[in-house]
Amino acid sequence: MTTSDVIDPIRLQVIWSRLISVADEIATTLERTAFSLIVRDNKDYACALYDARGVMLAQSSQCTPGQAGSTPTVIAAMLNSYPADVLTEGDVLICNDPWIGAGHAPDVFIAVPVFRHAPSDGVSGGTLAGFACTCAHQADMGGRLGAVDARDVYEEGVIIPVSKLHRGGERNEELYRLLARNVRMSEKVLGDIDAQIAAFRVGARGIRQVMDDFDLKTLTDIADQITARTEDMFRSALRRLPRGRSDAEVFHELRDPDGNRLRIRLSMTVGEGEVHLDFTGTSPQVPMPVNAVLNITRSYCIFPFVATLCPELPMNAGAFSPIVLCVPEGSILNPLYPAPGMYRSLLSYFVVEAVMSALYQIAPDLGMAASGTYPLWIEKFAGTRDDGTEFLSHYNAQGGQGAFRDRDGVSAVVFPGNIATTSVELFELEAPYRVLSRELRQDSGGAGRFRGGLGQDTVMLCLNRTPVQVAFGGGRFAEPAQGREGGLPGAPGVICIRDDQPLTMSGRDMMQYGDIVRFSQPGGGGFGDPRTRAPEAVARDLALGYISAGAAIQVYGAASTETD
């Protein structure tokens, strides 16, 4: 790029903002046309724009970190299968290969090439300008429901290699039939896929409009300058960290076949505007659906630095260079095919804990206690209603975030997943269940000078007279989120069906009419000695029911629990 190609900073910022707006329009269209709760209401998706080379230059404001971290490389993989010279207007590419995408089969990436037409191009002409891509978590991709005990990826659903779902505007009916035959509630799954395609029409129009408005022949120069500025911003933020090395080790409550607890071992080295993360010593991959492919691991390595140092950083290809990874192949954070990974968030979210622990050692003010918000709790229900119609639904609710050095953790938040909690009312419309209660768990937040966020209690009643298949995913059943600097751990998680013993790990079951299930999401760890918590904060927590009178006196050292 020559000096004459450099765009005026103000003009660049205007174009950049317009492109982010286009990505947001794609996201809005996807939300409003999706069929499933998990896309429409949980917002479990990511949307991104690329230049013709596959360089990501903008993401939608709402993205999940895991999917967002996969978007920079997915178009490159698609171009390896379908180079630019074999793409035509009206093509639609699809892929859900976990090793290309976001680590498990339900995350389906769909991309369209966007062509810009000049008056001389004619109807079939045009120059490839770039790509629009979305990743949406589909309600089902076949396999065993939930596959919480899968031993390889083949049990987790249909894997679609990079393929053309549409060719020149014509549907690939063979692929549509294959999908429809292999998934539950095919109208819901194919409806969400069609919503992704509909969103691209908005995106393609927006990209062309931006190029026309600013007389851009290509997006290449814009992409280079946008990504360079983002990289510079990120490196500047990283320079605020003290130089040096720190080590962290996180043990998971899950165990490998030999009975050893899964371990994430991290050595972090902070240099000049970059950070090296070495995961040598992390447990080998396991025959359990918790392995996290490299794309997912990368996502949750970058997330803590952006969240703590520069939360306004625009996400594009430039945000990925300053964090350098060394993750051994064949480990639980970089598994080899065909390792299962349906519930990779049971493990990958703990990468955030490892990074935050390493950060705490060199920059204590950035530290936070462990969170009860991970692993991700997601519950699946499938069956046939009493009237003979099929149903398939998800329910998502999370625990409490760990406390920080200067503030309480957030209660009942999806962290670091960045998706929404399922609406009780909408869940009851989709599944034959009644939610009897959903409330914050008293005393579940780890006590401390700053309290951990509270978990939730949800109680559900099965109303279906035909047995319902359920797959329940959760965690911290045995190892609660730990506190820091004298802060106490949060409450552990609990899943209990009927009057049976609580589950000790994620699992599957059948529920009958009248059965009750209770989900108790864990609380976050506290930060600092509870007896140094401000008395007014203790009084407020007591008045709001966040803590009990007993905890106020015995744990926080309140002299009295009487209120005016």
C-alpha positions as CSV (number, residue, x, y, z in Angstrom):
1,M,0.0,0.0,0.0
2,T,1.5,3.4,-1.1
3,T,1.2,6.7,0.8
4,S,-1.4,7.8,-1.7
5,D,-3.6,4.8,-0.8
6,V,-3.8,5.9,2.9
7,I,-7.3,7.0,3.7
8,D,-7.9,10.2,5.7
9,P,-8.5,9.1,9.3
10,I,-11.9,10.8,9.5
11,R,-13.1,9.2,6.3
12,L,-11.7,5.8,7.4
13,Q,-13.7,6.0,10.7
14,V,-16.9,6.9,8.9
15,I,-16.4,3.9,6.5
16,W,-15.5,1.7,9.4
17,S,-18.6,2.7,11.3
18,R,-20.8,2.1,8.3
19,L,-19.4,-1.4,7.9
20,I,-20.0,-2.3,11.5
21,S,-23.6,-0.9,11.0
22,V,-24.0,-3.3,8.0
23,A,-22.9,-6.2,10.3
24,D,-25.4,-5.1,12.9
25,E,-28.1,-5.1,10.2
26,I,-27.2,-8.7,9.4
27,A,-27.6,-9.6,13.0
28,T,-30.9,-7.8,13.4
29,T,-32.3,-9.5,10.3
30,L,-31.1,-12.9,11.6
31,E,-32.7,-12.3,15.0
32,R,-36.1,-11.2,13.6
33,T,-36.4,-14.1,11.1
34,A,-34.9,-17.0,13.1
35,F,-37.2,-19.8,14.2
36,S,-35.4,-21.1,17.3
37,L,-35.2,-19.6,20.8
38,I,-31.5,-20.2,20.9
39,V,-30.9,-17.8,17.9
40,R,-33.8,-15.4,18.2
41,D,-33.8,-14.9,22.0
42,N,-30.6,-16.3,23.4
43,K,-28.7,-14.5,20.6
44,D,-26.3,-17.3,20.1
45,Y,-24.7,-16.2,16.9
46,A,-21.9,-14.1,15.3
47,C,-21.9,-12.0,12.1
48,A,-18.9,-10.7,10.2
49,L,-17.8,-9.0,7.0
50,Y,-14.6,-9.8,5.0
51,D,-12.7,-8.5,2.0
52,A,-12.2,-10.6,-1.1
53,R,-9.1,-12.3,0.5
54,G,-11.1,-13.4,3.5
55,V,-9.7,-10.8,5.9
56,M,-12.3,-10.0,8.5
57,L,-12.8,-6.3,8.8
58,A,-16.0,-5.9,10.9
59,Q,-18.2,-7.9,13.3
60,S,-21.7,-7.2,14.6
61,S,-21.9,-5.6,18.1
62,Q,-23.6,-8.8,19.5
63,C,-21.4,-11.8,19.1
64,T,-20.5,-14.7,21.3
65,P,-16.7,-14.8,21.9
66,G,-16.4,-18.4,20.9
67,Q,-18.0,-18.0,17.5
68,A,-16.4,-14.5,17.0
69,G,-13.0,-16.0,17.6
70,S,-13.6,-18.5,14.8
71,T,-14.8,-16.1,12.2
72,P,-11.3,-14.7,11.3
73,T,-10.2,-18.1,9.8
74,V,-13.4,-19.7,8.5
75,I,-13.5,-17.8,5.2
76,A,-9.9,-18.7,4.5
77,A,-10.9,-22.4,4.9
78,M,-13.9,-21.9,2.6
79,L,-11.6,-20.3,0.0
80,N,-9.3,-23.3,0.2
81,S,-12.3,-25.4,-1.0
82,Y,-13.8,-22.9,-3.3
83,P,-11.3,-20.4,-4.6
84,A,-12.6,-17.0,-5.7
85,D,-12.5,-17.8,-9.4
86,V,-15.1,-20.6,-9.0
87,L,-17.5,-18.5,-6.9
88,T,-20.5,-16.9,-8.7
89,E,-23.2,-14.5,-7.6
90,G,-25.9,-16.5,-5.8
91,D,-23.6,-19.0,-4.3
92,V,-24.1,-19.8,-0.6
93,L,-21.3,-21.7,1.3
94,I,-22.0,-23.8,4.4
95,C,-19.8,-25.6,7.0
96,N,-20.1,-26.8,10.5
97,D,-16.8,-28.9,10.7
98,P,-15.8,-28.3,14.4
99,W,-12.1,-28.0,13.4
100,I,-12.9,-25.3,10.8
101,G,-15.6,-23.5,12.8
102,A,-16.5,-23.0,16.4
103,G,-15.7,-26.5,17.9
104,H,-19.0,-28.3,17.7
105,A,-21.6,-29.4,15.1
106,P,-24.5,-27.1,16.1
107,D,-22.5,-24.0,15.2
108,V,-23.2,-23.7,11.5
109,F,-21.3,-21.1,9.4
110,I,-22.9,-19.8,6.3
111,A,-21.2,-17.3,4.0
112,V,-22.0,-15.6,0.7
113,P,-19.6,-14.0,-1.7
114,V,-20.6,-10.4,-2.5
115,F,-20.1,-9.1,-6.0
116,R,-19.9,-5.4,-7.0
117,H,-21.2,-4.6,-10.5
118,A,-19.9,-2.0,-12.9
119,P,-22.2,-0.8,-15.7
120,S,-20.1,-2.8,-18.2
121,D,-20.3,-6.1,-16.3
122,G,-23.6,-7.2,-17.6
123,V,-26.0,-9.4,-15.8
124,S,-23.5,-12.2,-15.1
125,G,-20.5,-10.1,-14.5
126,G,-19.2,-8.4,-11.4
127,T,-16.1,-8.3,-9.2
128,L,-15.8,-10.2,-6.0
129,A,-15.9,-7.5,-3.3
130,G,-15.9,-9.6,-0.2
131,F,-18.0,-11.9,2.0
132,A,-20.7,-11.8,4.6
133,C,-20.7,-14.7,7.1
134,T,-22.8,-15.7,10.0
135,C,-22.5,-18.5,12.6
136,A,-25.7,-19.6,14.3
137,H,-26.1,-22.2,17.0
138,Q,-28.7,-24.6,15.5
139,A,-31.3,-26.2,17.7
140,D,-30.2,-29.7,16.5
141,M,-27.7,-31.3,14.1
142,G,-28.7,-34.9,14.7
143,G,-26.8,-37.5,16.7
144,R,-27.8,-38.3,20.3
145,L,-29.7,-35.6,22.1
146,G,-27.2,-33.5,23.8
147,A,-24.5,-36.2,23.4
148,V,-23.3,-35.5,27.0
149,D,-21.5,-38.9,27.0
150,A,-20.2,-38.9,23.5
151,R,-16.8,-40.7,23.0
152,D,-16.1,-39.3,19.5
153,V,-17.4,-36.6,17.2
154,Y,-19.5,-39.0,15.1
155,E,-22.0,-39.3,17.9
156,E,-22.5,-35.5,18.0
157,G,-24.4,-35.0,14.8
158,V,-24.0,-34.4,11.1
159,I,-20.7,-32.8,10.0
160,I,-21.0,-30.7,6.9
161,P,-17.6,-30.1,5.1
162,V,-17.3,-26.8,3.2
163,S,-20.1,-27.1,0.6
164,K,-22.3,-25.1,-1.6
165,L,-25.8,-24.9,-0.1
166,H,-26.8,-22.7,-3.1
167,R,-25.2,-22.7,-6.6
168,G,-25.7,-19.6,-8.6
169,G,-28.9,-18.8,-6.8
170,E,-30.3,-22.4,-7.0
171,R,-30.8,-24.5,-3.9
172,N,-28.7,-27.6,-3.5
173,E,-31.7,-29.8,-2.9
174,E,-29.7,-32.9,-2.2
175,L,-28.0,-31.2,0.7
176,Y,-31.2,-29.7,2.0
177,R,-32.8,-33.2,1.9
178,L,-29.8,-34.7,3.7
179,L,-30.1,-32.1,6.5
180,A,-33.9,-32.5,6.8
181,R,-33.6,-36.2,7.2
182,N,-30.9,-36.1,9.9
183,V,-32.0,-33.5,12.3
184,R,-34.8,-33.2,14.8
185,M,-37.5,-30.5,14.1
186,S,-36.1,-30.0,10.6
187,E,-38.4,-27.1,9.9
188,K,-36.8,-25.2,12.9
189,V,-33.3,-26.0,11.8
190,L,-33.8,-25.2,8.1
191,G,-35.8,-22.1,9.1
192,D,-32.8,-20.8,11.0
193,I,-30.5,-21.6,8.0
194,D,-32.9,-19.7,5.8
195,A,-32.8,-16.8,8.3
196,Q,-29.0,-16.7,7.9
197,I,-29.4,-16.6,4.1
198,A,-32.1,-13.8,4.4
199,A,-29.7,-11.8,6.5
200,F,-27.1,-12.0,3.8
201,R,-29.3,-10.2,1.3
202,V,-29.4,-7.3,3.7
203,G,-25.6,-7.5,4.2
204,A,-24.8,-7.8,0.5
205,R,-26.9,-4.7,-0.2
206,G,-25.2,-2.8,2.6
207,I,-21.7,-3.7,1.5
208,R,-22.5,-2.5,-2.1
209,Q,-24.0,0.7,-0.8
210,V,-21.0,1.5,1.3
211,M,-18.7,0.9,-1.7
212,D,-20.9,3.0,-3.9
213,D,-21.2,5.9,-1.4
214,F,-17.4,6.1,-0.9
215,D,-16.4,5.1,-4.5
216,L,-14.4,2.1,-3.3
217,K,-13.2,-0.2,-6.0
218,T,-12.2,-2.9,-3.5
219,L,-12.3,-3.4,0.3
220,T,-8.7,-4.5,0.4
221,D,-7.1,-1.2,1.4
222,I,-9.9,-0.5,3.9
223,A,-9.4,-3.9,5.4
224,D,-5.6,-3.4,5.7
225,Q,-6.0,0.0,7.4
226,I,-8.8,-1.1,9.7
227,T,-7.0,-4.2,10.9
228,A,-3.7,-2.3,11.3
229,R,-5.4,0.3,13.5
230,T,-7.1,-2.3,15.6
231,E,-3.8,-4.2,16.1
232,D,-2.1,-1.0,17.1
233,M,-4.8,-0.2,19.6
234,F,-4.6,-3.6,21.1
235,R,-0.8,-3.6,21.3
236,S,-1.0,-0.1,23.0
237,A,-3.4,-1.5,25.6
238,L,-1.2,-4.5,26.2
239,R,1.8,-2.2,26.9
240,R,0.0,-1.1,30.0
241,L,0.7,-4.5,31.5
242,P,4.0,-5.0,33.5
243,R,6.5,-7.1,31.6
244,G,7.3,-10.5,32.9
245,R,6.2,-14.1,33.2
246,S,3.5,-15.7,35.4
247,D,2.2,-19.3,35.6
248,A,-1.3,-20.5,36.4
249,E,-2.9,-23.9,36.8
250,V,-6.7,-24.7,36.8
251,F,-8.0,-28.1,37.7
252,H,-11.4,-29.1,36.5
253,E,-13.8,-31.3,38.5
254,L,-14.0,-33.7,35.5
255,R,-11.5,-36.5,35.3
256,D,-9.8,-38.4,32.5
257,P,-10.2,-42.2,32.1
258,D,-7.3,-42.7,34.5
259,G,-9.0,-40.8,37.3
260,N,-6.9,-37.6,37.0
261,R,-8.6,-34.3,37.1
262,L,-8.4,-32.4,33.8
263,R,-5.7,-29.7,34.0
264,I,-5.2,-26.4,32.2
265,R,-1.6,-25.3,32.7
266,L,-0.6,-21.9,31.4
267,S,2.7,-20.0,31.3
268,M,2.1,-16.3,30.3
269,T,4.9,-14.0,29.1
270,V,4.1,-10.3,28.6
271,G,6.4,-8.6,26.2
272,E,6.4,-5.3,24.3
273,G,2.8,-5.0,23.0
274,E,2.2,-8.7,22.9
275,V,1.5,-11.6,25.1
276,H,2.6,-15.2,24.7
277,L,0.4,-18.0,26.2
278,D,2.0,-21.4,26.4
279,F,-0.3,-24.3,27.5
280,T,2.4,-27.0,27.6
281,G,1.5,-29.4,30.3
282,T,-2.3,-29.2,29.8
283,S,-4.1,-32.6,29.9
284,P,-4.3,-34.7,26.8
285,Q,-7.6,-34.9,24.9
286,V,-10.2,-37.2,26.4
287,P,-13.0,-39.4,25.1
288,M,-15.5,-37.0,26.6
289,P,-17.4,-34.2,24.8
290,V,-15.5,-31.4,26.4
291,N,-12.4,-31.0,24.2
292,A,-12.0,-27.5,22.8
293,V,-10.5,-27.0,19.3
294,L,-7.9,-24.4,18.8
295,N,-10.3,-21.8,17.4
296,I,-12.3,-21.9,20.6
297,T,-9.2,-21.9,22.8
298,R,-7.9,-18.8,20.9
299,S,-11.2,-17.0,21.4
300,Y,-11.1,-17.4,25.2
301,C,-7.5,-16.5,25.3
302,I,-8.1,-13.1,23.7
303,F,-11.3,-12.3,25.5
304,P,-9.9,-11.6,29.0
305,F,-7.4,-9.1,27.6
306,V,-10.0,-7.2,25.5
307,A,-12.6,-7.3,28.4
308,T,-10.1,-6.0,31.0
309,L,-7.9,-3.6,29.0
310,C,-9.9,-2.3,26.0
311,P,-13.5,-3.4,26.0
312,E,-14.4,-1.0,23.2
313,L,-11.8,-2.5,20.8
314,P,-13.5,-3.3,17.4
315,M,-13.1,-7.0,16.7
316,N,-11.5,-7.8,13.3
317,A,-8.5,-9.7,12.1
318,G,-6.2,-7.2,13.7
319,A,-7.2,-8.2,17.2
320,F,-5.7,-11.7,16.9
321,S,-2.0,-11.0,16.1
322,P,-0.9,-9.6,19.5
323,I,-1.8,-12.8,21.5
324,V,0.6,-15.6,20.5
325,L,-0.4,-19.1,21.4
326,C,1.4,-22.4,22.0
327,V,-1.2,-25.1,22.5
328,P,0.1,-28.7,22.1
329,E,-1.7,-30.8,19.6
330,G,-3.6,-33.7,21.1
331,S,-4.4,-31.7,24.2
332,I,-7.9,-30.9,25.6
333,L,-7.4,-27.4,24.2
334,N,-6.2,-28.5,20.7
335,P,-7.6,-32.0,20.1
336,L,-7.1,-34.1,17.1
337,Y,-10.0,-35.4,15.0
338,P,-12.3,-37.2,15.9
339,A,-12.3,-36.0,19.5
340,P,-15.8,-35.2,20.8
341,G,-16.5,-31.6,21.8
342,M,-20.2,-31.0,21.9
343,Y,-19.9,-29.4,25.4
344,R,-16.5,-27.7,24.8
345,S,-17.8,-24.8,26.9
346,L,-17.6,-27.1,30.0
347,L,-13.9,-26.7,29.6
348,S,-13.1,-23.8,27.3
349,Y,-14.5,-21.2,29.7
350,F,-12.0,-22.2,32.2
351,V,-9.3,-20.9,29.9
352,V,-10.6,-17.4,31.0
353,E,-10.0,-18.4,34.6
354,A,-6.4,-19.5,33.8
355,V,-5.7,-16.3,32.0
356,M,-7.2,-14.1,34.7
357,S,-5.2,-16.0,37.3
358,A,-2.0,-15.4,35.4
359,L,-3.0,-11.7,35.0
360,Y,-3.7,-11.4,38.7
361,Q,-0.1,-12.2,39.5
362,I,1.4,-9.4,37.4
363,A,-1.5,-6.9,37.6
364,P,-3.5,-7.5,40.8
365,D,-5.9,-4.7,40.2
366,L,-7.2,-6.6,37.1
367,G,-7.9,-9.7,39.1
368,M,-11.2,-11.4,39.6
369,A,-12.3,-14.4,41.6
370,A,-13.5,-17.5,39.8
371,S,-17.0,-17.4,38.3
372,G,-20.0,-19.7,38.8
373,T,-21.1,-18.6,35.3
374,Y,-19.0,-21.4,33.8
375,P,-19.2,-24.0,32.6
376,L,-22.2,-23.1,30.4
377,W,-25.5,-24.6,31.7
378,I,-27.7,-25.5,28.8
379,E,-30.7,-28.0,29.1
380,K,-32.3,-29.7,26.1
381,F,-35.8,-31.2,25.9
382,A,-37.2,-33.2,23.1
383,G,-40.2,-35.5,22.5
384,T,-43.7,-35.7,21.2
385,R,-46.5,-33.7,22.7
386,D,-49.8,-35.3,23.8
387,D,-51.4,-34.0,20.5
388,G,-48.8,-35.9,18.4
389,T,-46.6,-32.9,17.4
390,E,-42.9,-32.9,18.0
391,F,-41.1,-30.4,20.1
392,L,-37.5,-29.5,20.7
393,S,-36.3,-26.7,23.0
394,H,-33.4,-25.4,25.0
395,Y,-33.3,-23.7,28.3
396,N,-30.3,-21.5,29.3
397,A,-29.7,-19.9,32.7
398,Q,-26.4,-19.2,34.4
399,G,-24.8,-18.6,37.7
400,G,-22.9,-15.7,39.3
401,Q,-19.8,-13.9,38.1
402,G,-16.7,-13.8,40.4
403,A,-16.1,-10.6,42.4
404,F,-13.4,-8.1,41.4
405,R,-11.0,-6.2,43.6
406,D,-13.3,-3.1,43.5
407,R,-16.8,-4.4,42.9
408,D,-19.3,-7.3,43.3
409,G,-19.7,-9.9,40.7
410,V,-22.8,-9.7,38.5
411,S,-25.6,-12.2,39.3
412,A,-27.2,-14.6,36.9
413,V,-25.2,-13.6,33.8
414,V,-23.8,-15.6,30.9
415,F,-20.1,-14.9,31.3
416,P,-18.0,-15.2,29.2
417,G,-20.4,-16.6,26.7
418,N,-22.3,-13.3,26.1
419,I,-25.7,-14.8,25.3
420,A,-29.1,-14.1,26.8
421,T,-30.9,-16.1,29.4
422,T,-33.9,-18.0,28.1
423,S,-37.3,-16.4,28.6
424,V,-39.5,-18.5,30.9
425,E,-42.6,-17.5,29.0
426,L,-41.1,-18.4,25.6
427,F,-39.7,-21.7,26.9
428,E,-43.2,-22.6,28.1
429,L,-44.6,-21.9,24.7
430,E,-42.1,-24.3,23.1
431,A,-42.0,-27.1,25.6
432,P,-44.8,-28.9,27.6
433,Y,-43.3,-27.6,30.9
434,R,-44.3,-25.2,33.6
435,V,-41.6,-23.2,35.3
436,L,-42.8,-23.1,38.9
437,S,-40.1,-20.7,40.0
438,R,-37.0,-18.9,39.0
439,E,-35.2,-16.8,41.5
440,L,-31.8,-15.8,42.8
441,R,-30.2,-18.2,45.2
442,Q,-29.8,-16.7,48.6
443,D,-26.2,-16.9,50.0
444,S,-24.9,-18.5,46.8
445,G,-22.5,-15.6,46.0
446,G,-19.1,-16.1,47.6
447,A,-18.8,-13.8,50.6
448,G,-16.0,-11.2,50.5
449,R,-15.2,-7.6,50.8
450,F,-16.8,-7.7,47.4
451,R,-19.4,-10.4,47.0
452,G,-19.5,-12.9,44.2
453,G,-22.6,-12.8,41.9
454,L,-25.5,-15.0,42.9
455,G,-26.6,-18.1,41.1
456,Q,-30.2,-19.0,40.2
457,D,-32.8,-21.6,41.3
458,T,-35.2,-22.8,38.7
459,V,-37.9,-25.4,39.3
460,M,-39.7,-27.0,36.3
461,L,-42.7,-29.4,36.1
462,C,-43.2,-31.8,33.2
463,L,-46.7,-31.6,31.8
464,N,-46.3,-34.1,29.0
465,R,-47.9,-37.5,29.3
466,T,-45.5,-38.9,26.8
467,P,-42.0,-39.4,28.2
468,V,-39.6,-36.5,27.4
469,Q,-35.9,-37.0,26.5
470,V,-33.7,-34.5,28.4
471,A,-30.0,-33.8,28.3
472,F,-28.8,-31.6,31.2
473,G,-25.5,-29.8,31.0
474,G,-23.9,-28.0,33.9
475,G,-21.0,-28.0,36.3
476,R,-19.2,-26.9,39.5
477,F,-21.1,-29.7,41.2
478,A,-18.1,-30.6,43.4
479,E,-15.7,-27.8,42.9
480,P,-17.3,-24.4,43.5
481,A,-15.9,-21.1,42.2
482,Q,-13.1,-20.1,44.5
483,G,-12.6,-16.7,46.1
484,R,-9.4,-14.5,46.2
485,E,-7.5,-12.8,49.0
486,G,-9.7,-14.3,51.7
487,G,-12.9,-14.3,49.8
488,L,-15.1,-17.4,50.2
489,P,-16.2,-19.7,47.4
490,G,-19.6,-19.5,45.8
491,A,-22.2,-22.2,46.3
492,P,-21.8,-25.3,44.1
493,G,-24.2,-26.3,41.3
494,V,-27.1,-28.8,41.7
495,I,-29.3,-30.6,39.2
496,C,-31.9,-32.9,40.8
497,I,-34.7,-34.8,39.0
498,R,-37.6,-36.0,41.1
499,D,-36.3,-37.0,44.5
500,D,-33.3,-38.7,43.1
501,Q,-29.8,-38.0,44.2
502,P,-28.3,-34.9,42.5
503,L,-26.4,-35.5,39.4
504,T,-22.6,-35.6,39.8
505,M,-22.0,-34.6,36.2
506,S,-23.9,-33.7,33.0
507,G,-26.2,-36.4,31.9
508,R,-29.3,-37.7,30.1
509,D,-32.6,-38.9,31.4
510,M,-36.3,-39.4,30.6
511,M,-38.9,-37.3,32.4
512,Q,-42.5,-38.4,33.0
513,Y,-45.7,-36.4,33.6
514,G,-45.5,-34.8,37.0
515,D,-41.8,-35.0,37.3
516,I,-40.0,-32.0,38.8
517,V,-36.4,-30.9,38.0
518,R,-34.5,-28.3,39.9
519,F,-31.5,-26.4,38.5
520,S,-29.3,-24.5,41.0
521,Q,-26.6,-22.6,39.2
522,P,-23.4,-21.9,41.2
523,G,-22.4,-18.6,42.6
524,G,-19.2,-16.6,42.0
525,G,-16.3,-16.4,44.3
526,G,-15.8,-13.5,46.7
527,F,-12.9,-11.1,46.8
528,G,-11.3,-10.0,50.1
529,D,-12.1,-10.8,53.7
530,P,-16.0,-10.8,54.2
531,R,-15.6,-9.0,57.5
532,T,-14.2,-5.9,55.7
533,R,-17.3,-5.5,53.6
534,A,-18.9,-2.1,54.0
535,P,-21.8,-2.4,56.6
536,E,-24.1,-0.5,54.2
537,A,-23.4,-3.1,51.5
538,V,-24.2,-6.0,54.0
539,A,-27.4,-4.2,55.0
540,R,-28.5,-3.8,51.4
541,D,-27.8,-7.4,50.5
542,L,-29.8,-8.5,53.6
543,A,-32.7,-6.2,52.6
544,L,-32.8,-7.5,49.1
545,G,-32.6,-11.1,50.2
546,Y,-29.2,-11.8,48.6
547,I,-27.9,-13.0,51.9
548,S,-29.6,-14.5,55.0
549,A,-29.6,-13.1,58.5
550,G,-27.3,-15.9,59.6
551,A,-24.7,-15.1,56.9
552,A,-24.9,-11.4,57.8
553,I,-23.9,-12.1,61.4
554,Q,-21.7,-15.2,61.1
555,V,-19.9,-14.6,57.8
556,Y,-19.9,-10.8,57.5
557,G,-19.7,-10.0,61.2
558,A,-22.8,-7.8,61.3
559,A,-23.6,-6.8,64.9
560,S,-27.4,-7.0,64.2
561,T,-29.8,-7.8,61.4
562,E,-32.5,-5.4,62.6
563,T,-33.7,-2.9,59.9
564,D,-35.5,0.3,60.4
